């Protein structure tokens, strides 16, 4: 008799366990935080900005889902002293399901409501992006280093997966550093990196997945020299910056699961 009772109870327990540990009941993902820095210096022409806008609207925005965060900010001559986001949104997270307290139909209705809210917010962000890109910004300098220091602050204590997108030609152009005037060589790169580290201009970006869209220069040789510098720079930050994600256009989006997420 006890054996028969045990055999009767076991299937019921298994069914209950499966119901409570279904995919809907699993803990939701913390989401992804995407921070985009847009180059608004005078060296970026209207055609480049239009392409940045297309990439945001057709690649980045569609990839965002419930629980994700998006922030856009400018790269200009006052990046560090006058930082102000151009666009920012946190999409509502998908509700968690508990078999102990939730009615399945009620839960599905809540999920649908969140999905509709996410679509509405993404449509609003698309309009805001168009508004930002339609304005005439023109900065005399390109302070990428300061933008990356801001990125460190923005990602601090961020529980979501961290992704940084730099939409820029990646040519630092400030009174202190002008990449077009540097006599590039392996020793020059190392000297510059040491100097930047001494000035605390290399942020800590451990676990950040980095993309570059818009990389360019007056010559192929200069573009390669600058790319090699940034490769060494990001290696020192602890970020995941693969050469395949450093390009003139946004490649390999959305980020793969192999892109740094710890």
N, C-alpha and C positions, 0 to 999 in steps of 0.2 A: 504493500500500500504506500509506504513512504516513497518508494521508487517511482510509482505511478504519479504521485503528487508532484514529485520533483520534475518528471517529464512534462507534466501539464503546465507547471509554472515557468519552466525554462523558456519556451517559445514566447510567452507573454513578456517576460523580462527582456528578451532579445528585441522584440518589436518596440517596446518602450525605449530601449537604449538607442535603437536606430532612429526613432522619431526625434529624440532629444539631441542626437549627434549628427543630424542631417546637415548637408551643406549650408542650409539657411541658418542653422543653429550655430555654426562655427563663428569664431570671433572675426569681425570684419577687418579688412586690411586698413592700416593707418593712412593709406593714400600716398600721393606724391605731391611734393612742393616744387613747383616750377618757377624759377626766377629768371626773368629775361632782362638783360641790359641792352638797350638800343643806342647805337652811336648816332648822336645828333650834331657831330662836328661838321664843319664846312666841307670836309673832304668827301662826305657821303652825298652822292647825287640823288635826285628825285627817283631815278630808276631803281637805285638800290633800296631806297626806303619802300618803294612800291613792292619790291620782291620780299622784303622783310614782312610787310603786311600780309602778303599772300601766304607766306610760310606760317605765320601765326594763325591766320584764319582757316587754312586748309589742312594744316598738319598738327599744330600744337593744340588749338582749341578742341578739335574733334577727339583728340586722344584723352582729354580730361574726363574724369568720371566722379561719382559721388565721393566726397571726402577729400578731394584734391584741393590744392591751393595754387593760385596764380598771382604773380606780382610782376609788373613791368616798370622799369625805371630807366632814366636816361644816362648816357655817358656823355659828359660835357666838361667844361672847364671848372665847374663848381660842384662836381659830383659829391665830394666829401663834406663840403661846408654847407651846401644847400640841397641835401638829398630830399626828394619828395617823390613818392610813387606816382606813376602816370595812370596805372590801372591796377586794381587788386581785388581779388574775390576769393572767398573760401566756400567751396561747394558743400552743401549739407551731406553728411555721411549717411550711408545706407543703414537703416535701423537693424539692430541685432534681434534675432529670433530666439525666444526661450520657450521650449515645449511645456515648461511648468506654468507659465503665466499668459502666453500669447495664443489668441485664436488665429488659426491659419488665414482665414478670410480677412480678418482685421489687419493682420501683418502684411498681406499682399496689397491691401489698399494703401497702407502707409508707405510701402516701397514704391508704389505707383505715384503717390503724391511727391515723394522725394525725387523720383525720376523726372517728373514734370517741372519741379522747381529747378533742378539742375539744367534742363533744357532752356528754361526762361533766363536763368543767370548767364548761361553761355551766349545766348542771343544778345543780352544786354552788353556783355563784355565785347562781343564782336562790334557792336555799334560804338562803344567807347574807344576801341582800338582804331577804328576808322577815323574817329574824331581826332585822336592824338596824332595819327600819321598825316592827317590833312592840314595840320598847323605848320607854320613856317618856323622851325627851330634852326638855329645856326650858331654853333659855338666855335670860337677861335682855336680852342685846344681840344685834345682827346685824352682824357685822364682815365685810362683803363685801370691803372694800378689802384686808384682810389675806389673805383667801382668794385673791385675784388675785395677790398677791405670792408666795404659796405656789405657785400655778399656774405662774408664771414659772420657779421653781426645778424643779418637776416636769417641765416641758417642756425644760429645758436639755439640749442634746446629744441630744435624742430624735430618732432617725432615722426614726421612723414619721410618717405624716401626723398632725397635731395637731388634736384637736377638744375644745373645752371646753364643758360643759353646766352652766349655773347653774340649779338648781331652787330658786327663791326669789321672794319678792314684790319683790325688788330695792330695798327700803327700808332703806338704811343707818341703823342705830340704835345709836350708841355715845355715850359722854360727849362725844367731840369733834365728832361729826357726827350730827345727827338730821334726816333728810330731811323728816319731817313738820312740822318747825318752821322750815324755810328759806323765806324769801319769794322764791319762784322768779321769775326773769326772765332774759333773755339775758345781761345784765351779771353777774347773780349766778352763773350757770353758768360764765361765763368766769373770774370771780374765784376760784371754788372750784377750777376746773381748774388755774389758775396756782398756787394755794396747795398743792394736792396734788402738783404737779410739783416744787415747791420742797422739799417734805418727802419726796421720793422715794417717793411712794405711787402712782405710775403705773408699772406694770411694763412690760417689753418683751415683747410677745406677737406679734411679727412671724410671720406664717405660721399663726397659730392661727385656726381656724374656730370661731366662738362662737355658742352657742344659749342662749336664756333661756326657761324654762318656769315659769310661776307669777306673772309680773309682775302686780301689782295695787296698789290704793291705796284710800283712803276715798272718793275722788271721781275722776271721769274727768279733771278738769283736773289734779289732782295726779299721776295716773298718766302723763299726757302730759308734764308737766314733768320727772318723773323719767326717763322714757324718753328725752327730749331730752338730759338730762345724760349718761346712759350712752352715747348715740350719740357725743357729743363725747369722752367718756372713752375709749371703745374706739378711736376714730379716732387718739387720741394714743398708744395702746399699739402700733399697727401691726397689730392683729388685723382679721380679716374679720368684722364684725358688721353684718349687714344688718337693717333694720327688720322684714323679713318673718320673721326668726328670733327676734325679741323679742316674746313673746306670753304669754298666760295659760296656754297649753298648748304642748306640743312640736310645732312645725310643721316641715314640709319635711324630715323625717327619712326616710332617712339623708342625710348631706351629699352634695350634688351634686359632680361633678368640678370645677365652677367655683369651689367654695368654696376659699379660699386654701390651698395645699398646698406652697408653696416653703419 
